[in-house]
Amino acid sequence: MSLTAPVEKSSTQGSFSASLSFGWVDFITPAITNIAASKACKDPESPLQLLGYDEVMTTSDRPDADRPAQEHRETPLRRDAERNRERIIDAARSAFASDGIEISMASVARAAGVGIATLFRRFPTREDLIDAVFADTMHGYVEAVETALADPDPWHGFTGYVETVSAMQAADRGFAELLTMTFPTATLMETERHRAYTGFLTLVERAKTTGRLREDFVSQDLVLLLMANAGVIAATRTAAPDSWRRLIGYLLQAFAAPPTAPLPPAPDPEDLARAMLGLNCASRGQEPPANGVQTVAHPAK
């Protein structure tokens, strides 16, 4: 495996596209693809770790299909390893929900009652842990848009979806933050996010055909709503936890047609992509990518 992964090679670009086209929205995929290829956050992780691998992985971390037949027997050690994995996921789920996804991996290990080496053996990167912790939540995120699409009233489906996702943010601080960031190497999570986004685009078009959703609504507006809602939730969680409902009520009225005035321009897609990735980097105390990042052309569909 090459560690340099030059973006200009078609095979490498395809590899990144396969994992990164699952990002929050198609409009950020080109920026995220290039940012990931150039080590988005300036951290000490190796290229292998950026791709979700750990340099110290042993054969015990390989898929069962690659192991000799005699190793398929379940052993006490393997059962202990699985119990440790579940303890880590449970501890991280609780910690992320209460304190946000920026909590240190050492804190998660302590809460799980395992050593930090055990945690990193099971989850080599923070993105690996996030992928596992939010698997069920992201499935619920997809189900929310599927429920909205099944609503015979597209406008009601649209508003119901926005309210449901906003409530999911309010219930879980980690999820609130998650929806305002992107995690290029967390492919399972980003796959579900892409599925939800695809459904959301259909929902938007249906709502516009009814004349109830203003024509200048764009997908970036949902990202801005989620960012704003995450901020309100973080600021009011203890003293006034239902304040987010007021914000969402205002915004849904603003989305309704006919508009009372033209809107300012939507954020540039690449700038918004950088903002989402920058939040991810900042949550880990790392530097966001430079503003001058050149993007890779999005492959034709």
N, C-alpha and C positions, 0 to 999 in steps of 0.2 A: 504493500500500500504506500502510495506517495504521500508524504507529509506536507508537501508544498501546495498541492491541489490548485494549480493555476486555473483561474476562472476562464481564461480564454479558450481552454481546451473543451471541445464539445462534450466529451465524456464526463469531465468534472462538472461542467455547468449543468449537465443533465442530472448528475448526482445531487447537487445542491438544489436544483429545481424540484426534484422528487420530494425532498424533505421540507423545503422552504415555501413551496407553493401552497402549503397548508396554513400560511400565516393568516392574521386577522382578516385581511381583505386583499383582494387581488391587486389593488392599487399600490400596496406597500411591498409586494413581492420583489420587484426589481431592486429596490433599495435594500431590503433585508438580505437578498441573495448576495449582493456585493459586500455588504457590511459584514455578514457572517464569514464570507470567504477571506476577509481581511482582518479576522479576529475582532469582532464588533467592540467588545469592552476590552480595554487594555489591561488584561489580567495575566496571572502567571500560568494559566492553564495551557497545556501543550496542544498542538493541532489534533492529536488523538482525542484528548478530552473535549475539545470543541465539538467533535463529531460524536460524542457520547461514549467514548472508550477511555479506559484507564490504563496507563502504561504498566501498572503492577497487577493487572488482571491475570489470574491463573486459569488453568484448564477447568477448575471447578466452577468458573463463571461462564463457561461455554454452554450453548444450548444442549439439552439432553440428546438431541438427534445426532450430535457430533461425538458422543461419548461411546466407549466400548460397551457392549451389551451387559457385561458383568457389573458395570457401574450404575445400571438403571435400578438396582435394588435400593429401596428407601432405607436409609441408615439413620440412627439417632442424630448424627451430626447434621445431616440434611434437614431433619425435622427441626432441630434447634435453629438452623440458619433461617428456615421459613418463619419460625416464631419470632425471631429477631426482626425479620423484614416487616412482619405485620405490626410489631411493637413500634418500630420506627415510623411506619406510615400513620398509625393511630396517633402517636405523639406529635408528628408534624402536622397532621390535620387539625388537631386541637390548637397547636401553637400558631399556625398560619391564620386560623379563624379569629383568634383573640389578639394576636400581636402583629399580623401581617407577614408577608412572605420574605421580608428582609431579615427576619430573626436569624441568628447565627446557627450554623449547622451543629456547633458544639452544644448549644442550648437544646436543640432537638435530641441529640444523642443523650444528654443528661436526662431529659424527660422520659426517654424511652428506656433508660437504664442499661444502655450499651456504651461501649467505648467508641470514640470518634473513628478509629480504624475500622470497626465493624460497620459503622454507618457508611463510610466511603467505599467499603468493599461491596456493599449492596447497592449503593447509589453514588457512583463516581463523581457526579456533578449535581449542583442544586437543581438544574433542569430535569435530571432524571427523577429526583424526589418529587418535584412539582408535578411531573407527568403522572406519577403513581398516585399521589394524594388527590389530585383533582379529576381523576378518570371518571368517577361517578357524577361529579358535579357538571363536567363538560357534557356528559350524556344527557343530563337534565336540561342543559342549555340548548342542545339540539332538539330535544322533545318540546321545548317551549316554542320554538319557531314552527315545528310541525303542527302543534296545536293551533297556533295562530293562522297557519295556512288552511287549516280545516274549517275555520270560522266562515260561515256564509257571508258575513259582512266584513269585507276587507279592511275598512277603517277601524272597526271594532277589533279585528284581529291584530292590526298594527299597534293600536294603543295598548291592547292587552299584552302584547309581546314586550313592549317597552316597559310597562309596569312590572311584569313578571321578572324580567332580567334585572331591573333596578332593585326589586325586592330581594333577589338572590344576592346582589351586592351588599345590601343592608344586613343580610343574615350572616355574612362571612366576610370579614375584613380582607382575608387573603384573596378571596375570589373577586372582591371589589377592585383590588390592586391588579390582579391577574388580567382583567379585561381591559386595562389601560396600558398593558405592556405586550411585548411579543417575545417569544422564546424559540428561536429558530431550530434548536436541537431537540426540543420536546415534541417530537413528531406526532405522537398519539394525540396529545392535547391539541396541537395545531390542526390536525386532521379534523377533529370535531369542531373546532372553531371555524374552519373553512366550510364545513357542511352547514353550520348555522348561518354563516354569512351568505352562502348561496341561496338558502331559503329566504333570508331577509331581503335580498334583492328582488325576489319574486313578490314578496309581501309588499314592498314599496311600490312596485309597478302596479299591482292590483289596487292598492289604496289610491294611487294617482288616477287610475281610470274611473274611479267613482267620483272624482272631483272633490274629495274631502281632504286629501293630502296636497299641500302646496307643491307646485311643479318644480320649484327650485330646491327642494329637499334633495340632498345627496348623501351618499353613504358615509362621508366624513362627519356628517352631523351626528350620527349615532356614536361615533368614537368620541366626539366632543361631549356629548351628553353623558357617556359613561365616565369620562375623566372628571366632569363637573360633579357628578353624583358621588364618585369615590371621594372627592375632596370634602363635600358636605357631610358624608357619612363619617369620615375620619374626624372632622372638627366637632360634630355634634353627638357622637356615639353615646357618650356618658350622660350629658346634660339634657339633650333633646333628640332622642334617637329616631323620632319619626319625621324630622325636618326634611328629609329627602323627598317625602311625598309632595311637599309644597313645591319643591324645585321641579319635579317631574310633571306636576300639574301645569305649572307655568309653561314648560317647554312643549308639552303636547298641545296646549292652546296655540303656541307660537307656530307649531308645525301645520296647523289646520288651515285649509283654504276657505275663503280667499285671503291672501296676505294683506296686511294693512300697509306695508311698505316693503320696498326691495331689501334684500339682505346684503351685507358686505360679502366680498368674495370668500369662498370656502378655502381652508388652508391648502397649500400645495401638498399633493399626496406624499411626495418624498420628504418634505419637512415634517409632516405628521408621522410618517414612518420613523424618522429619526427621533421624534419626541417620544414615541412609544418605546423604542429600543433604549433611548437615553434614560427613561424611568427605570427600566430593568437594570441598567448599569449602575445608576445612582443608588438603587436599593441595596446594592452590594458594595457601595463605597468605591466604585470604579469609574473611570472616565468614559463618557459617551464618545461615539465616533466623531471624527472631525467633520465640520460642515461641508468640506469640499469633496466628500466621497462621490465618486462617479458610479453610476448605476449600470447594471447589465441589462441589455434590452430584454424585455419580457418576451418569451417565446410565443409565437403566433398560435392561436387556438383554432 
